[in-house]
Amino acid sequence: MPNQDYYTNQRNNDTSKQSSVENLSRAIFTVNRHAKTAPDPKFLYTLKRKALEKLLAEGKASKKGLHFSKNPKNSRQQSDVLVLAGEYYFHLPPTKEDFAKLPHLGELNDYYRNPKANMSLSVAKNLLQQYANYYPTDGQNKPTKKTYQKPVFKRLGESYL
């Protein structure tokens, strides 16, 4: 039977909890993937943006250029900044300086995919919250569930007021 201390050390050295560039980029990828289908994605997208901005400020990530957005909001064309962090590429909303400094790369390449990331959402959120020092406020984390209200039926001609 192997030494019990070996298993304890293995658990304490869990690489998914360390804030290396690779783990942070994997966590951002996980949060971004879940935000696309979340009922209230605002917190997850803000967490992604804050973590990427901190990585850029520390020089651990770099802006590569501008891409045309696949889903422009109110216009026919919209550009996003392509950011490289570790092995992963992400998009962020551009600033005015980005349009002046970064080259425009044209259309998004549909053939490139980020590597798979096996990380749970809770681990990814905890890692990014500690790194970016951004935590949800009370009402921000959980969407409020509306209570069911029975329909009111009135007889023909009666007022609903």
C-alpha positions as CSV (number, residue, x, y, z in Angstrom):
1,M,0.0,0.0,0.0
2,P,1.5,3.4,-1.0
3,N,2.2,6.0,1.5
4,Q,-0.9,8.1,2.6
5,D,1.1,11.3,2.4
6,Y,1.5,10.8,-1.4
7,Y,-2.2,11.0,-1.9
8,T,-2.6,14.1,0.3
9,N,0.2,15.8,-1.6
10,Q,-1.4,14.9,-4.9
11,R,-4.7,16.5,-3.8
12,N,-3.0,19.6,-2.5
13,N,-1.0,20.1,-5.8
14,D,-4.1,20.1,-7.9
15,T,-3.1,22.1,-11.0
16,S,-6.5,23.4,-11.7
17,K,-6.3,25.7,-8.7
18,Q,-3.0,27.3,-9.5
19,S,-3.1,30.7,-11.3
20,S,-0.7,30.0,-14.2
21,V,-1.5,31.5,-17.5
22,E,-2.6,28.1,-18.9
23,N,-5.0,27.5,-16.0
24,L,-6.3,31.1,-16.2
25,S,-6.9,30.8,-19.9
26,R,-8.6,27.4,-19.5
27,A,-10.8,28.9,-16.8
28,I,-11.7,31.9,-19.0
29,F,-12.6,29.4,-21.8
30,T,-14.8,27.4,-19.4
31,V,-16.6,30.6,-18.2
32,N,-17.0,31.9,-21.7
33,R,-18.5,28.6,-22.9
34,H,-21.0,28.5,-20.1
35,A,-21.9,32.2,-20.5
36,K,-23.1,31.5,-24.0
37,T,-26.0,29.4,-22.7
38,A,-26.6,30.9,-19.3
39,P,-29.9,32.4,-18.4
40,D,-28.2,35.5,-17.0
41,P,-24.7,35.7,-18.5
42,K,-23.8,39.2,-17.5
43,F,-21.7,38.2,-14.4
44,L,-19.8,35.5,-16.4
45,Y,-19.0,37.9,-19.3
46,T,-17.8,40.6,-16.8
47,L,-15.6,38.1,-15.0
48,K,-14.1,37.0,-18.4
49,R,-13.4,40.6,-19.4
50,K,-11.9,41.6,-16.0
51,A,-9.6,38.5,-16.0
52,L,-8.5,39.2,-19.6
53,E,-7.8,42.9,-18.9
54,K,-5.6,41.9,-15.9
55,L,-3.7,39.4,-18.0
56,L,-3.2,42.1,-20.7
57,A,-2.0,44.6,-18.1
58,E,0.5,42.1,-16.7
59,G,1.8,41.2,-20.2
60,K,0.6,37.6,-19.9
61,A,-1.8,38.0,-22.8
62,S,-1.5,39.9,-26.1
63,K,-3.9,41.6,-28.5
64,K,-3.5,40.2,-32.0
65,G,-5.9,42.2,-34.1
66,L,-9.5,43.0,-34.9
67,H,-12.1,40.6,-36.3
68,F,-15.5,41.3,-37.8
69,S,-18.1,40.2,-35.3
70,K,-20.3,37.2,-36.2
71,N,-23.3,38.7,-34.4
72,P,-23.2,42.5,-34.7
73,K,-25.7,44.3,-32.5
74,N,-27.3,47.3,-34.2
75,S,-25.1,47.7,-37.2
76,R,-24.1,45.6,-40.2
77,Q,-20.5,45.4,-39.2
78,Q,-18.9,45.4,-35.8
79,S,-15.3,44.5,-34.8
80,D,-14.0,42.6,-31.8
81,V,-10.4,42.5,-30.5
82,L,-8.7,39.1,-30.8
83,V,-6.7,38.3,-27.6
84,L,-4.2,35.4,-27.2
85,A,-3.9,34.1,-23.6
86,G,-1.8,30.9,-23.4
87,E,-3.1,28.5,-26.1
88,Y,-6.6,30.1,-26.2
89,Y,-8.0,32.9,-28.3
90,F,-10.8,35.2,-27.0
91,H,-12.8,38.2,-28.2
92,L,-13.3,41.4,-26.3
93,P,-15.1,44.7,-27.2
94,P,-12.6,47.1,-28.7
95,T,-11.5,50.5,-27.4
96,K,-10.8,53.6,-29.6
97,E,-7.1,52.9,-29.2
98,D,-7.5,49.4,-30.6
99,F,-8.8,50.7,-33.9
100,A,-5.8,52.9,-34.3
101,K,-3.1,50.4,-33.1
102,L,-4.2,47.0,-34.2
103,P,-4.4,45.5,-37.7
104,H,-7.8,44.3,-39.0
105,L,-7.7,40.6,-39.7
106,G,-11.0,40.5,-41.6
107,E,-13.5,37.7,-41.2
108,L,-13.3,35.2,-38.3
109,N,-11.7,31.9,-39.3
110,D,-14.3,29.1,-38.7
111,Y,-11.7,26.4,-39.0
112,Y,-9.7,27.2,-35.9
113,R,-11.0,25.9,-32.6
114,N,-9.6,26.4,-29.1
115,P,-8.3,23.3,-27.4
116,K,-10.7,21.4,-25.1
117,A,-10.7,22.4,-21.5
118,N,-11.8,19.9,-18.8
119,M,-12.6,22.2,-15.9
120,S,-15.8,22.6,-14.0
121,L,-17.6,26.0,-14.0
122,S,-17.3,26.4,-10.2
123,V,-13.5,25.8,-10.2
124,A,-13.1,28.2,-13.1
125,K,-15.3,30.9,-11.5
126,N,-13.4,30.6,-8.2
127,L,-10.0,30.8,-9.9
128,L,-11.0,33.9,-11.9
129,Q,-12.7,35.6,-9.0
130,Q,-9.5,35.2,-6.9
131,Y,-7.3,36.3,-9.8
132,A,-9.4,39.3,-10.9
133,N,-10.6,40.1,-7.4
134,Y,-14.1,40.5,-8.7
135,Y,-17.0,38.9,-6.7
136,P,-20.7,39.1,-7.4
137,T,-22.9,41.4,-5.4
138,D,-26.0,39.9,-3.6
139,G,-28.5,40.0,-6.4
140,Q,-26.0,39.6,-9.3
141,N,-25.1,35.9,-9.0
142,K,-28.5,34.2,-9.0
143,P,-31.3,35.2,-11.3
144,T,-34.5,35.8,-9.5
145,K,-37.2,33.2,-10.0
146,K,-40.6,34.7,-10.7
147,T,-43.4,33.3,-8.5
148,Y,-46.3,31.7,-10.2
149,Q,-49.5,33.7,-10.1
150,K,-52.8,32.0,-10.9
151,P,-54.7,33.5,-13.8
152,V,-57.9,35.4,-12.8
153,F,-61.0,34.6,-14.8
154,K,-63.9,37.0,-14.7
155,R,-67.4,36.5,-16.1
156,L,-68.1,38.2,-19.4
157,G,-68.7,41.9,-18.8
158,E,-67.0,42.1,-15.4
159,S,-64.0,44.4,-14.9
160,Y,-60.5,43.1,-14.2
161,L,-59.8,46.1,-11.9
